Amino acid sequence: MYNQSLNFISEFFRSEIKDGKVKFPDKYFYLYTNHENLKYRKENDSTRKRSNFERHLEIVEPHQRYYKSLNYFIPDYVQLIAANSIQENIISITDNISPSHVNFDSVELLDNVTNWLANNNAENLIKF
């Protein structure tokens, strides 16, 4: 899927959404930290291989821009959380879970995302 064009991927997901096979989640929680913290965690965690670590560091900023952009289409759809500690993450997430169901059209959101990707550096987001 990663070697396909943005148009191909968009049309694939449009069909899947229309068939009721997939949809966007009700809300995103995007946990982030700075590069120094990520590198520290990598160096001090011998339990994980973390292959392609440097490559993944290159897509952190484009991914964050993408998730921030979703809030433009659906206000408060993505909660960005500075991942300082597990306990703080839990509190931030539980404080921002809305009991009411967010109502939006997944096809319309897909169209907005596709247009956004077409006008921004999509290769950093969909190819690695």
A tleap script that builds the chain and sets N, CA, C and O, in Angstrom:
source leaprc.protein.ff14SB
mol = sequence {
  NMET TYR ASN GLN SER LEU ASN PHE ILE SER
  GLU PHE PHE ARG SER GLU ILE LYS ASP GLY
  LYS VAL LYS PHE PRO ASP LYS TYR PHE TYR
  LEU TYR THR ASN HIE GLU ASN LEU LYS TYR
  ARG LYS GLU ASN ASP SER THR ARG LYS ARG
  SER ASN PHE GLU ARG HIE LEU GLU ILE VAL
  GLU PRO HIE GLN ARG TYR TYR LYS SER LEU
  ASN TYR PHE ILE PRO ASP TYR VAL GLN LEU
  ILE ALA ALA ASN SER ILE GLN GLU ASN ILE
  ILE SER ILE THR ASP ASN ILE SER PRO SER
  HIE VAL ASN PHE ASP SER VAL GLU LEU LEU
  ASP ASN VAL THR ASN TRP LEU ALA ASN ASN
  ASN ALA GLU ASN LEU ILE LYS CPHE
}
set mol.1.N position { 0.815 -1.196 0.000 }
set mol.1.CA position { 0.000 0.000 0.000 }
set mol.1.C position { 0.863 1.267 0.000 }
set mol.1.O position { 0.477 2.280 -0.583 }
set mol.2.N position { 2.053 1.209 0.666 }
set mol.2.CA position { 2.879 2.409 0.791 }
set mol.2.C position { 3.500 2.862 -0.517 }
set mol.2.O position { 3.903 4.019 -0.631 }
set mol.3.N position { 3.591 1.995 -1.495 }
set mol.3.CA position { 4.191 2.377 -2.770 }
set mol.3.C position { 3.163 2.870 -3.773 }
set mol.3.O position { 3.489 3.048 -4.947 }
set mol.4.N position { 1.949 3.092 -3.346 }
set mol.4.CA position { 0.877 3.545 -4.229 }
set mol.4.C position { 0.750 5.065 -4.176 }
set mol.4.O position { 1.239 5.710 -3.248 }
set mol.5.N position { 0.095 5.618 -5.169 }
set mol.5.CA position { -0.119 7.062 -5.216 }
set mol.5.C position { -1.154 7.484 -4.178 }
set mol.5.O position { -1.951 6.672 -3.707 }
set mol.6.N position { -1.124 8.745 -3.839 }
set mol.6.CA position { -2.104 9.293 -2.906 }
set mol.6.C position { -3.515 9.087 -3.444 }
set mol.6.O position { -4.428 8.757 -2.686 }
set mol.7.N position { -3.696 9.278 -4.741 }
set mol.7.CA position { -5.009 9.094 -5.358 }
set mol.7.C position { -5.489 7.643 -5.206 }
set mol.7.O position { -6.650 7.405 -4.873 }
set mol.8.N position { -4.604 6.685 -5.446 }
set mol.8.CA position { -4.962 5.272 -5.308 }
set mol.8.C position { -5.382 4.961 -3.871 }
set mol.8.O position { -6.406 4.318 -3.641 }
set mol.9.N position { -4.583 5.422 -2.907 }
set mol.9.CA position { -4.881 5.166 -1.496 }
set mol.9.C position { -6.203 5.814 -1.099 }
set mol.9.O position { -7.015 5.206 -0.402 }
set mol.10.N position { -6.412 7.038 -1.541 }
set mol.10.CA position { -7.647 7.749 -1.222 }
set mol.10.C position { -8.864 7.023 -1.789 }
set mol.10.O position { -9.867 6.852 -1.096 }
set mol.11.N position { -8.777 6.603 -3.032 }
set mol.11.CA position { -9.900 5.889 -3.651 }
set mol.11.C position { -10.143 4.538 -2.983 }
set mol.11.O position { -11.291 4.123 -2.823 }
set mol.12.N position { -9.075 3.856 -2.595 }
set mol.12.CA position { -9.218 2.583 -1.884 }
set mol.12.C position { -10.003 2.789 -0.587 }
set mol.12.O position { -10.966 2.071 -0.316 }
set mol.13.N position { -9.582 3.778 0.216 }
set mol.13.CA position { -10.256 4.008 1.490 }
set mol.13.C position { -11.657 4.583 1.301 }
set mol.13.O position { -12.546 4.302 2.105 }
set mol.14.N position { -11.869 5.372 0.266 }
set mol.14.CA position { -13.219 5.882 -0.033 }
set mol.14.C position { -14.174 4.709 -0.236 }
set mol.14.O position { -15.281 4.706 0.302 }
set mol.15.N position { -13.749 3.722 -1.006 }
set mol.15.CA position { -14.571 2.538 -1.261 }
set mol.15.C position { -14.816 1.759 0.028 }
set mol.15.O position { -15.935 1.313 0.285 }
set mol.16.N position { -13.781 1.597 0.830 }
set mol.16.CA position { -13.904 0.860 2.092 }
set mol.16.C position { -14.853 1.583 3.059 }
set mol.16.O position { -15.644 0.942 3.750 }
set mol.17.N position { -14.770 2.907 3.104 }
set mol.17.CA position { -15.660 3.686 3.968 }
set mol.17.C position { -17.099 3.561 3.490 }
set mol.17.O position { -18.005 3.321 4.287 }
set mol.18.N position { -17.306 3.724 2.190 }
set mol.18.CA position { -18.661 3.628 1.644 }
set mol.18.C position { -19.271 2.245 1.853 }
set mol.18.O position { -20.484 2.120 2.021 }
set mol.19.N position { -18.426 1.197 1.843 }
set mol.19.CA position { -18.909 -0.166 2.086 }
set mol.19.C position { -19.079 -0.472 3.570 }
set mol.19.O position { -19.504 -1.568 3.934 }
set mol.20.N position { -18.750 0.493 4.426 }
set mol.20.CA position { -18.895 0.303 5.867 }
set mol.20.C position { -17.822 -0.579 6.488 }
set mol.20.O position { -17.999 -1.079 7.599 }
set mol.21.N position { -16.714 -0.776 5.787 }
set mol.21.CA position { -15.657 -1.655 6.288 }
set mol.21.C position { -14.692 -0.930 7.223 }
set mol.21.O position { -14.139 -1.546 8.134 }
set mol.22.N position { -14.486 0.356 7.013 }
set mol.22.CA position { -13.613 1.159 7.867 }
set mol.22.C position { -14.232 2.537 8.056 }
set mol.22.O position { -15.111 2.955 7.302 }
set mol.23.N position { -13.752 3.223 9.073 }
set mol.23.CA position { -14.116 4.615 9.284 }
set mol.23.C position { -13.038 5.254 10.138 }
set mol.23.O position { -12.206 4.560 10.723 }
set mol.24.N position { -13.052 6.550 10.206 }
set mol.24.CA position { -12.132 7.236 11.085 }
set mol.24.C position { -12.575 7.007 12.529 }
set mol.24.O position { -13.766 6.838 12.790 }
set mol.25.N position { -11.637 7.002 13.458 }
set mol.25.CA position { -12.032 6.835 14.859 }
set mol.25.C position { -12.808 8.054 15.351 }
set mol.25.O position { -12.788 9.107 14.715 }
set mol.26.N position { -13.479 7.909 16.467 }
set mol.26.CA position { -14.236 9.027 17.037 }
set mol.26.C position { -13.319 10.145 17.508 }
set mol.26.O position { -13.710 11.312 17.484 }
set mol.27.N position { -12.120 9.815 17.931 }
set mol.27.CA position { -11.170 10.813 18.423 }
set mol.27.C position { -9.766 10.221 18.359 }
set mol.27.O position { -9.582 9.008 18.456 }
set mol.28.N position { -8.778 11.101 18.195 }
set mol.28.CA position { -7.375 10.715 18.255 }
set mol.28.C position { -6.736 11.332 19.496 }
set mol.28.O position { -7.069 12.444 19.905 }
set mol.29.N position { -5.811 10.578 20.080 }
set mol.29.CA position { -4.940 11.100 21.120 }
set mol.29.C position { -3.527 10.936 20.591 }
set mol.29.O position { -3.053 9.817 20.397 }
set mol.30.N position { -2.864 12.042 20.359 }
set mol.30.CA position { -1.517 12.028 19.786 }
set mol.30.C position { -0.523 12.369 20.883 }
set mol.30.O position { -0.454 13.514 21.330 }
set mol.31.N position { 0.241 11.384 21.316 }
set mol.31.CA position { 1.250 11.584 22.342 }
set mol.31.C position { 2.577 11.883 21.666 }
set mol.31.O position { 2.972 11.197 20.723 }
set mol.32.N position { 3.261 12.906 22.150 }
set mol.32.CA position { 4.515 13.297 21.522 }
set mol.32.C position { 5.550 13.675 22.582 }
set mol.32.O position { 5.221 13.957 23.735 }
set mol.33.N position { 6.785 13.669 22.155 }
set mol.33.CA position { 7.885 14.159 22.969 }
set mol.33.C position { 8.959 14.664 22.019 }
set mol.33.O position { 8.854 14.486 20.805 }
set mol.34.N position { 9.988 15.291 22.566 }
set mol.34.CA position { 11.029 15.857 21.695 }
set mol.34.C position { 12.033 14.779 21.271 }
set mol.34.O position { 12.048 13.677 21.819 }
set mol.35.N position { 12.866 15.117 20.289 }
set mol.35.CA position { 13.835 14.161 19.737 }
set mol.35.C position { 14.838 13.692 20.789 }
set mol.35.O position { 15.227 12.524 20.810 }
set mol.36.N position { 15.251 14.604 21.655 }
set mol.36.CA position { 16.227 14.236 22.676 }
set mol.36.C position { 15.668 13.163 23.604 }
set mol.36.O position { 16.372 12.218 23.960 }
set mol.37.N position { 14.419 13.304 23.990 }
set mol.37.CA position { 13.781 12.318 24.853 }
set mol.37.C position { 13.642 10.972 24.135 }
set mol.37.O position { 13.866 9.917 24.729 }
set mol.38.N position { 13.273 11.021 22.861 }
set mol.38.CA position { 13.162 9.782 22.096 }
set mol.38.C position { 14.513 9.068 21.999 }
set mol.38.O position { 14.590 7.850 22.153 }
set mol.39.N position { 15.555 9.822 21.746 }
set mol.39.CA position { 16.891 9.230 21.648 }
set mol.39.C position { 17.328 8.656 23.002 }
set mol.39.O position { 17.921 7.579 23.064 }
set mol.40.N position { 17.035 9.374 24.068 }
set mol.40.CA position { 17.365 8.878 25.405 }
set mol.40.C position { 16.647 7.551 25.677 }
set mol.40.O position { 17.246 6.601 26.181 }
set mol.41.N position { 15.372 7.503 25.339 }
set mol.41.CA position { 14.601 6.278 25.545 }
set mol.41.C position { 15.180 5.121 24.730 }
set mol.41.O position { 15.268 3.993 25.215 }
set mol.42.N position { 15.570 5.411 23.497 }
set mol.42.CA position { 16.147 4.366 22.642 }
set mol.42.C position { 17.443 3.829 23.248 }
set mol.42.O position { 17.644 2.617 23.337 }
set mol.43.N position { 18.305 4.732 23.657 }
set mol.43.CA position { 19.602 4.325 24.195 }
set mol.43.C position { 19.482 3.581 25.526 }
set mol.43.O position { 20.360 2.790 25.870 }
set mol.44.N position { 18.423 3.820 26.263 }
set mol.44.CA position { 18.271 3.217 27.583 }
set mol.44.C position { 17.232 2.108 27.630 }
set mol.44.O position { 16.781 1.726 28.710 }
set mol.45.N position { 16.855 1.596 26.485 }
set mol.45.CA position { 15.896 0.495 26.432 }
set mol.45.C position { 16.502 -0.642 25.617 }
set mol.45.O position { 16.434 -0.647 24.388 }
set mol.46.N position { 17.086 -1.590 26.309 }
set mol.46.CA position { 17.732 -2.713 25.625 }
set mol.46.C position { 16.733 -3.816 25.263 }
set mol.46.O position { 17.114 -4.814 24.650 }
set mol.47.N position { 15.472 -3.648 25.633 }
set mol.47.CA position { 14.468 -4.689 25.359 }
set mol.47.C position { 13.892 -4.590 23.957 }
set mol.47.O position { 13.230 -5.517 23.491 }
set mol.48.N position { 14.140 -3.470 23.277 }
set mol.48.CA position { 13.578 -3.284 21.937 }
set mol.48.C position { 14.673 -2.950 20.942 }
set mol.48.O position { 15.646 -2.270 21.267 }
set mol.49.N position { 14.496 -3.440 19.722 }
set mol.49.CA position { 15.482 -3.227 18.663 }
set mol.49.C position { 15.395 -1.798 18.105 }
set mol.49.O position { 16.422 -1.153 17.893 }
set mol.50.N position { 14.178 -1.307 17.870 }
set mol.50.CA position { 13.935 0.032 17.314 }
set mol.50.C position { 14.656 0.240 15.986 }
set mol.50.O position { 15.395 1.208 15.805 }
set mol.51.N position { 14.425 -0.688 15.066 }
set mol.51.CA position { 15.023 -0.554 13.740 }
set mol.51.C position { 14.421 0.658 13.034 }
set mol.51.O position { 13.281 1.040 13.301 }
set mol.52.N position { 15.172 1.239 12.162 }
set mol.52.CA position { 14.766 2.431 11.406 }
set mol.52.C position { 14.461 3.630 12.305 }
set mol.52.O position { 13.662 4.493 11.940 }
set mol.53.N position { 15.087 3.684 13.463 }
set mol.53.CA position { 14.820 4.760 14.411 }
set mol.53.C position { 15.051 6.134 13.802 }
set mol.53.O position { 14.186 7.004 13.902 }
set mol.54.N position { 16.184 6.341 13.182 }
set mol.54.CA position { 16.507 7.649 12.595 }
set mol.54.C position { 15.513 8.010 11.495 }
set mol.54.O position { 15.125 9.170 11.355 }
set mol.55.N position { 15.115 7.035 10.737 }
set mol.55.CA position { 14.136 7.275 9.670 }
set mol.55.C position { 12.791 7.720 10.248 }
set mol.55.O position { 12.136 8.615 9.714 }
set mol.56.N position { 12.398 7.080 11.342 }
set mol.56.CA position { 11.142 7.463 11.984 }
set mol.56.C position { 11.217 8.856 12.602 }
set mol.56.O position { 10.212 9.565 12.651 }
set mol.57.N position { 12.391 9.253 13.069 }
set mol.57.CA position { 12.547 10.606 13.599 }
set mol.57.C position { 12.244 11.658 12.534 }
set mol.57.O position { 11.733 12.735 12.838 }
set mol.58.N position { 12.566 11.331 11.284 }
set mol.58.CA position { 12.334 12.275 10.183 }
set mol.58.C position { 10.849 12.519 9.925 }
set mol.58.O position { 10.486 13.559 9.375 }
set mol.59.N position { 9.993 11.589 10.306 }
set mol.59.CA position { 8.568 11.763 10.017 }
set mol.59.C position { 7.762 12.246 11.224 }
set mol.59.O position { 6.543 12.396 11.139 }
set mol.60.N position { 8.440 12.488 12.341 }
set mol.60.CA position { 7.727 12.963 13.536 }
set mol.60.C position { 7.030 14.293 13.256 }
set mol.60.O position { 5.834 14.430 13.513 }
set mol.61.N position { 7.760 15.260 12.737 }
set mol.61.CA position { 7.159 16.579 12.492 }
set mol.61.C position { 6.047 16.538 11.440 }
set mol.61.O position { 4.988 17.122 11.669 }
set mol.62.N position { 6.244 15.870 10.293 }
set mol.62.CA position { 5.128 15.794 9.340 }
set mol.62.C position { 3.893 15.105 9.933 }
set mol.62.O position { 2.768 15.520 9.656 }
set mol.63.N position { 4.086 14.073 10.734 }
set mol.63.CA position { 2.934 13.406 11.366 }
set mol.63.C position { 2.227 14.349 12.331 }
set mol.63.O position { 0.998 14.391 12.375 }
set mol.64.N position { 2.992 15.093 13.095 }
set mol.64.CA position { 2.378 16.020 14.034 }
set mol.64.C position { 1.592 17.107 13.285 }
set mol.64.O position { 0.497 17.482 13.706 }
set mol.65.N position { 2.147 17.607 12.185 }
set mol.65.CA position { 1.407 18.596 11.372 }
set mol.65.C position { 0.105 17.996 10.848 }
set mol.65.O position { -0.932 18.659 10.834 }
set mol.66.N position { 0.168 16.738 10.419 }
set mol.66.CA position { -1.029 16.057 9.922 }
set mol.66.C position { -2.110 15.989 11.005 }
set mol.66.O position { -3.258 16.366 10.771 }
set mol.67.N position { -1.734 15.509 12.181 }
set mol.67.CA position { -2.732 15.371 13.239 }
set mol.67.C position { -3.266 16.724 13.700 }
set mol.67.O position { -4.444 16.843 14.037 }
set mol.68.N position { -2.413 17.740 13.718 }
set mol.68.CA position { -2.893 19.089 14.040 }
set mol.68.C position { -3.888 19.556 12.981 }
set mol.68.O position { -4.873 20.219 13.309 }
set mol.69.N position { -3.644 19.220 11.727 }
set mol.69.CA position { -4.532 19.664 10.647 }
set mol.69.C position { -5.925 19.065 10.783 }
set mol.69.O position { -6.905 19.685 10.370 }
set mol.70.N position { -6.030 17.866 11.356 }
set mol.70.CA position { -7.353 17.258 11.527 }
set mol.70.C position { -8.259 18.120 12.394 }
set mol.70.O position { -9.477 18.120 12.216 }
set mol.71.N position { -7.665 18.858 13.335 }
set mol.71.CA position { -8.466 19.754 14.172 }
set mol.71.C position { -9.052 20.916 13.373 }
set mol.71.O position { -10.049 21.512 13.783 }
set mol.72.N position { -8.449 21.235 12.253 }
set mol.72.CA position { -9.003 22.275 11.384 }
set mol.72.C position { -10.314 21.794 10.760 }
set mol.72.O position { -11.260 22.569 10.610 }
set mol.73.N position { -10.362 20.520 10.402 }
set mol.73.CA position { -11.554 19.954 9.768 }
set mol.73.C position { -12.631 19.604 10.784 }
set mol.73.O position { -13.821 19.776 10.520 }
set mol.74.N position { -12.211 19.114 11.946 }
set mol.74.CA position { -13.134 18.774 13.027 }
set mol.74.C position { -12.508 19.307 14.316 }
set mol.74.O position { -11.582 18.697 14.852 }
set mol.75.N position { -13.004 20.436 14.815 }
set mol.75.CA position { -12.409 21.032 16.020 }
set mol.75.C position { -12.339 20.041 17.187 }
set mol.75.O position { -13.290 19.307 17.457 }
set mol.76.N position { -11.197 20.038 17.864 }
set mol.76.CA position { -10.931 19.184 19.031 }
set mol.76.C position { -10.979 17.686 18.720 }
set mol.76.O position { -11.168 16.873 19.625 }
set mol.77.N position { -10.812 17.325 17.466 }
set mol.77.CA position { -10.832 15.919 17.060 }
set mol.77.C position { -9.581 15.190 17.541 }
set mol.77.O position { -9.641 14.020 17.919 }
set mol.78.N position { -8.447 15.891 17.524 }
set mol.78.CA position { -7.187 15.305 17.973 }
set mol.78.C position { -6.750 16.034 19.233 }
set mol.78.O position { -6.659 17.261 19.265 }
set mol.79.N position { -6.486 15.258 20.258 }
set mol.79.CA position { -5.943 15.814 21.491 }
set mol.79.C position { -4.449 15.556 21.473 }
set mol.79.O position { -4.017 14.405 21.540 }
set mol.80.N position { -3.650 16.619 21.383 }
set mol.80.CA position { -2.195 16.481 21.397 }
set mol.80.C position { -1.723 16.513 22.847 }
set mol.80.O position { -2.043 17.433 23.599 }
set mol.81.N position { -0.963 15.503 23.220 }
set mol.81.CA position { -0.562 15.337 24.617 }
set mol.81.C position { 0.949 15.185 24.690 }
set mol.81.O position { 1.522 14.296 24.060 }
set mol.82.N position { 1.592 16.055 25.462 }
set mol.82.CA position { 3.018 15.908 25.709 }
set mol.82.C position { 3.201 14.699 26.618 }
set mol.82.O position { 2.733 14.696 27.757 }
set mol.83.N position { 3.877 13.681 26.119 }
set mol.83.CA position { 4.036 12.417 26.847 }
set mol.83.C position { 5.143 12.540 27.885 }
set mol.83.O position { 6.290 12.166 27.641 }
set mol.84.N position { 4.779 13.068 29.040 }
set mol.84.CA position { 5.760 13.249 30.110 }
set mol.84.C position { 5.857 12.049 31.030 }
set mol.84.O position { 6.952 11.645 31.421 }
set mol.85.N position { 4.721 11.481 31.372 }
set mol.85.CA position { 4.708 10.291 32.216 }
set mol.85.C position { 3.439 9.498 31.925 }
set mol.85.O position { 2.459 10.038 31.412 }
set mol.86.N position { 3.470 8.234 32.254 }
set mol.86.CA position { 2.295 7.390 32.010 }
set mol.86.C position { 1.099 7.926 32.774 }
set mol.86.O position { 0.001 8.007 32.223 }
set mol.87.N position { 1.291 8.293 34.029 }
set mol.87.CA position { 0.172 8.790 34.844 }
set mol.87.C position { -0.407 10.080 34.257 }
set mol.87.O position { -1.626 10.230 34.188 }
set mol.88.N position { 0.450 11.005 33.838 }
set mol.88.CA position { -0.028 12.245 33.225 }
set mol.88.C position { -0.767 11.949 31.916 }
set mol.88.O position { -1.775 12.590 31.619 }
set mol.89.N position { -0.275 10.990 31.138 }
set mol.89.CA position { -0.942 10.604 29.888 }
set mol.89.C position { -2.340 10.080 30.172 }
set mol.89.O position { -3.300 10.447 29.495 }
set mol.90.N position { -2.448 9.220 31.178 }
set mol.90.CA position { -3.759 8.653 31.536 }
set mol.90.C position { -4.722 9.759 31.932 }
set mol.90.O position { -5.873 9.766 31.497 }
set mol.91.N position { -4.263 10.685 32.746 }
set mol.91.CA position { -5.123 11.794 33.190 }
set mol.91.C position { -5.548 12.643 32.001 }
set mol.91.O position { -6.723 12.992 31.876 }
set mol.92.N position { -4.597 12.982 31.122 }
set mol.92.CA position { -4.924 13.805 29.946 }
set mol.92.C position { -5.950 13.124 29.052 }
set mol.92.O position { -6.873 13.768 28.553 }
set mol.93.N position { -5.789 11.828 28.853 }
set mol.93.CA position { -6.716 11.100 27.983 }
set mol.93.C position { -8.092 10.994 28.626 }
set mol.93.O position { -9.104 11.282 27.986 }
set mol.94.N position { -8.131 10.581 29.890 }
set mol.94.CA position { -9.443 10.417 30.535 }
set mol.94.C position { -10.160 11.746 30.697 }
set mol.94.O position { -11.390 11.790 30.662 }
set mol.95.N position { -9.412 12.832 30.873 }
set mol.95.CA position { -10.041 14.157 30.978 }
set mol.95.C position { -10.588 14.648 29.645 }
set mol.95.O position { -11.409 15.565 29.615 }
set mol.96.N position { -10.141 14.050 28.541 }
set mol.96.CA position { -10.540 14.523 27.218 }
set mol.96.C position { -11.367 13.526 26.425 }
set mol.96.O position { -11.547 13.680 25.217 }
set mol.97.N position { -11.866 12.508 27.103 }
set mol.97.CA position { -12.778 11.590 26.440 }
set mol.97.C position { -14.172 12.181 26.554 }
set mol.97.O position { -14.686 12.414 27.649 }
set mol.98.N position { -14.753 12.411 25.422 }
set mol.98.CA position { -16.091 13.008 25.401 }
set mol.98.C position { -17.133 11.903 25.467 }
set mol.98.O position { -17.066 10.941 24.702 }
set mol.99.N position { -18.102 12.033 26.380 }
set mol.99.CA position { -19.142 11.007 26.456 }
set mol.99.C position { -20.088 11.029 25.255 }
set mol.99.O position { -20.748 10.034 24.955 }
set mol.100.N position { -20.146 12.166 24.579 }
set mol.100.CA position { -21.029 12.241 23.418 }
set mol.100.C position { -20.287 11.802 22.169 }
set mol.100.O position { -19.093 12.063 22.018 }
set mol.101.N position { -20.992 11.145 21.293 }
set mol.101.CA position { -20.419 10.655 20.044 }
set mol.101.C position { -20.218 11.822 19.082 }
set mol.101.O position { -21.137 12.606 18.841 }
set mol.102.N position { -19.017 11.929 18.539 }
set mol.102.CA position { -18.730 12.957 17.547 }
set mol.102.C position { -19.337 12.500 16.233 }
set mol.102.O position { -19.104 11.374 15.796 }
set mol.103.N position { -20.105 13.360 15.610 }
set mol.103.CA position { -20.774 12.999 14.374 }
set mol.103.C position { -20.110 13.725 13.204 }
set mol.103.O position { -20.150 14.953 13.126 }
set mol.104.N position { -19.510 12.973 12.312 }
set mol.104.CA position { -18.910 13.546 11.111 }
set mol.104.C position { -18.950 12.513 10.005 }
set mol.104.O position { -19.125 11.319 10.249 }
set mol.105.N position { -18.786 12.988 8.798 }
set mol.105.CA position { -18.818 12.144 7.607 }
set mol.105.C position { -17.388 11.711 7.284 }
set mol.105.O position { -16.549 12.545 6.946 }
set mol.106.N position { -17.104 10.399 7.388 }
set mol.106.CA position { -15.747 9.898 7.136 }
set mol.106.C position { -15.296 10.142 5.700 }
set mol.106.O position { -14.110 10.374 5.466 }
set mol.107.N position { -16.215 10.096 4.730 }
set mol.107.CA position { -15.829 10.361 3.339 }
set mol.107.C position { -15.415 11.821 3.190 }
set mol.107.O position { -14.429 12.124 2.517 }
set mol.108.N position { -16.156 12.714 3.807 }
set mol.108.CA position { -15.810 14.137 3.738 }
set mol.108.C position { -14.458 14.384 4.413 }
set mol.108.O position { -13.633 15.141 3.902 }
set mol.109.N position { -14.240 13.747 5.558 }
set mol.109.CA position { -12.954 13.899 6.229 }
set mol.109.C position { -11.834 13.327 5.363 }
set mol.109.O position { -10.764 13.928 5.267 }
set mol.110.N position { -12.060 12.190 4.739 }
set mol.110.CA position { -11.069 11.609 3.830 }
set mol.110.C position { -10.748 12.583 2.702 }
set mol.110.O position { -9.579 12.764 2.361 }
set mol.111.N position { -11.754 13.204 2.126 }
set mol.111.CA position { -11.520 14.188 1.062 }
set mol.111.C position { -10.672 15.351 1.570 }
set mol.111.O position { -9.746 15.796 0.893 }
set mol.112.N position { -10.996 15.836 2.765 }
set mol.112.CA position { -10.218 16.935 3.346 }
set mol.112.C position { -8.779 16.514 3.602 }
set mol.112.O position { -7.849 17.269 3.319 }
set mol.113.N position { -8.595 15.321 4.132 }
set mol.113.CA position { -7.250 14.808 4.397 }
set mol.113.C position { -6.484 14.626 3.092 }
set mol.113.O position { -5.309 14.984 3.007 }
set mol.114.N position { -7.134 14.079 2.087 }
set mol.114.CA position { -6.479 13.874 0.793 }
set mol.114.C position { -6.028 15.203 0.205 }
set mol.114.O position { -4.905 15.316 -0.285 }
set mol.115.N position { -6.895 16.205 0.252 }
set mol.115.CA position { -6.523 17.535 -0.258 }
set mol.115.C position { -5.373 18.120 0.551 }
set mol.115.O position { -4.456 18.722 -0.007 }
set mol.116.N position { -5.425 17.941 1.866 }
set mol.116.CA position { -4.360 18.455 2.717 }
set mol.116.C position { -3.038 17.779 2.365 }
set mol.116.O position { -2.010 18.442 2.226 }
set mol.117.N position { -3.071 16.451 2.222 }
set mol.117.CA position { -1.856 15.709 1.878 }
set mol.117.C position { -1.316 16.116 0.506 }
set mol.117.O position { -0.103 16.210 0.313 }
set mol.118.N position { -2.213 16.353 -0.434 }
set mol.118.CA position { -1.790 16.743 -1.779 }
set mol.118.C position { -1.061 18.087 -1.756 }
set mol.118.O position { -0.202 18.349 -2.598 }
set mol.119.N position { -1.410 18.937 -0.787 }
set mol.119.CA position { -0.810 20.269 -0.702 }
set mol.119.C position { 0.307 20.362 0.331 }
set mol.119.O position { 0.887 21.431 0.524 }
set mol.120.N position { 0.608 19.268 0.983 }
set mol.120.CA position { 1.683 19.214 1.972 }
set mol.120.C position { 2.583 18.037 1.628 }
set mol.120.O position { 2.297 17.307 0.679 }
set mol.121.N position { 3.613 17.844 2.341 }
set mol.121.CA position { 4.608 16.834 1.989 }
set mol.121.C position { 4.097 15.431 2.293 }
set mol.121.O position { 4.481 14.836 3.300 }
set mol.122.N position { 3.244 14.908 1.442 }
set mol.122.CA position { 2.604 13.608 1.661 }
set mol.122.C position { 3.607 12.472 1.687 }
set mol.122.O position { 3.383 11.480 2.381 }
set mol.123.N position { 4.718 12.582 0.946 }
set mol.123.CA position { 5.661 11.477 0.921 }
set mol.123.C position { 6.215 11.157 2.301 }
set mol.123.O position { 6.472 9.994 2.612 }
set mol.124.N position { 6.401 12.184 3.137 }
set mol.124.CA position { 6.893 11.941 4.492 }
set mol.124.C position { 5.868 11.216 5.357 }
set mol.124.O position { 6.224 10.595 6.358 }
set mol.125.N position { 4.613 11.293 4.977 }
set mol.125.CA position { 3.567 10.688 5.794 }
set mol.125.C position { 3.182 9.301 5.331 }
set mol.125.O position { 2.900 8.435 6.159 }
set mol.126.N position { 3.162 9.066 4.026 }
set mol.126.CA position { 2.606 7.798 3.543 }
set mol.126.C position { 3.643 6.843 2.975 }
set mol.126.O position { 3.296 5.733 2.573 }
set mol.127.N position { 4.914 7.251 2.930 }
set mol.127.CA position { 5.951 6.360 2.403 }
set mol.127.C position { 7.116 6.326 3.379 }
set mol.127.O position { 7.695 7.360 3.709 }
set mol.128.N position { 7.452 5.128 3.834 }
set mol.128.CA position { 8.697 4.954 4.584 }
set mol.128.C position { 9.211 3.585 4.448 }
set mol.128.O position { 10.255 3.259 5.014 }
savepdb mol mol.pdb
quit
